[in-house]
Amino acid sequence: MARGKSELRGLGGPEKAAILLLALGDEYAAKLFRMMEDDEIREISQVMASLGKVSSEMVEGLLVDFAEQISSTSTLVGTFETTERLLLASGLEKERIEAIMEEIRGPAGRTMWDKLGNVNEQILANYLKNEYPQTVAVVLSKVRPEHSARILAALPDDFAMEVVMRMLRMEPVQKEVLDGVERTLRAEFMSNLARTSRRDAHEMMAEIFNNLDRQAESRFLDALEGRNKDSAEKIRSLMFTFEDLGNLAPTGVQTVLRVVDKDKLALALKGASEKIRELFVQNMSERAGKMLREDMAAMGPVRLRDVDEAQAYMVMVAKDLADKGEIVIADGKGDDVLVY
């Protein structure tokens, strides 16, 4: 969604600078980049790459002195590609630009330890299990305790105990040692992670299709199947639908029932399969289940669009609970867990 004029006051310095550089274009932006320090370039580039669309109203608000020159600009789009193009035009060394782009494509965070805190624990554990236990002990001592706990649990048991013993005996870490660990992580782990962490296009489309109404979703998937059957099948396999709620364990259903809007629940189940209805009713008290069935019967005919919206709401509630770790969404095969 394009940013509007009303958001202008909420912009910070780096955001204003990023929009200004995009509005000025390659030539002038390049001259300004040459005058900046690495930290300034890195910070502005990070913001620029995640700007998305910026409305002409906001551009004009930021560049009042140049309003006549840019008033015809409809939108600016800040992406990794436009950011990299501006950096290349600045005349900076290619290696320096690559390092900056690798860092901003990687996990968010101002420091290396902040960034590590945003890396999935399984990915980080897979890397750390090949390092010395002392190195892993240093890393776990620097990230958040809850993240350290998840990483430790993902390491092989014997190796994890070695790390625990090193942490128990660990003296204050010298700055030179810490700097060395940080340099290694930046060079070997973060750079590789940045190169491999670009989002899969099928995952992105599955998430978009999840937010379509049922008719539009079916229309797009059928059309895609006619052009690229493999892509259509892959997207279908990645999508999480209302019917997938049928794979929830009873405790998961009860957790969902505690937080959903009861009117939307009745509307969603009105258009659901008997399997889904029974799953939810069986996890309610006899009185609550009876009232739910009465509510559905009292509705009479309902619009398909309203049912789709209610079911989409239920899916979003379930995904939110899964993200918080309060429920587990299984794929129905019994050997995998889907994490959204």
C-alpha positions, 0 to 999 in steps of 0.5 A: 500500500502506498504511503500517504501524506498523513504518515509524513510526520511519522517518518524517521531520518533514514526513511526521509533520506531513502525517499529523497535519494530515490526521488533524486535519481541515480546521478545525484544519489550517487554523489550523495552516497560517495559522501557517506560513511559505510554505516550511513550507507548500510542504514539508508540502504536497509530502509530503502530496500524495504520502502515499497511504494511511496506516494507522490503526496509524500514525495512532494511533502519531503521535497517542497523546494522541488515540488514542480520538478517531481509533482508528476511522479506517481510512485517510487518503488524501493526494492533490493534491485533499485537499491543495488543499482543506485549503489553501483552507480555511486562508484563504490567498490563492487566488493563493498556493495556486495557486502552491503547488499548481503547484509541488508538481505540477511536478517534484520538487526543493527548488530550481528547479535541482533541479526542472529536473534532473528535467524531460525534456530534450526538453521543456526543450529545446523551451522553451529554444530560444525563449530568448536563448542567454545565458539558456540558457547560464545554465540549462545552467551550473546543472543537472547536466552529464549533463542539460545534455549531453542538453539541448544535443544536443536543441537546434537545431545552430546555436542550440546552438553559440551557447549553447556559445560563450556558456558558454565566455565566461561570467563569474560570473553576478550574483545579480540576473541568476540570480534573474531567470532563476529567476523567469522559469522559475518563472512561465513554464515551471514553472507551465505544466508543472505544469498540463500534467503530470498523468498521462494516465489511459490511460497509468496504466491501461496500466501497471496492465494490464501487471501483470495476468496474461494471463487477467485482462488479457484479461477486463478489456480485453474488458469495457472494449471493450464499454463504451468501444472507443476507450479499450480500443484506446488502452490496448492501444496503450500497453501493453508486452507480452512479445511486444513483445520481438520488436522488440528489436535483437540487441544489446538481446536480448544485453543482456537475456540477460546479466541475466535469471534463466536458469530464468525465461527458460526458463519464459517462452520455454516459452509464447512464440511461435516468433518470440520463441524463435528471437530469443533462441536466435539471440543465444546461443551454439550450446551455450547455445541447445541447453541452453535448448531442452533445459531447456524440453523437460525441464519438461514441461507447465507452469502458464499462471500460472507462464509469465505470471509469468516473462514479466512478469519478462522485461518488467520487466527490459526496461523497467528496462534501457530506463529506464537507456538500456542498450537501446531498445524500439521499437514495431515500426513503425520510426519511433517509440521507446517510452520507459518 
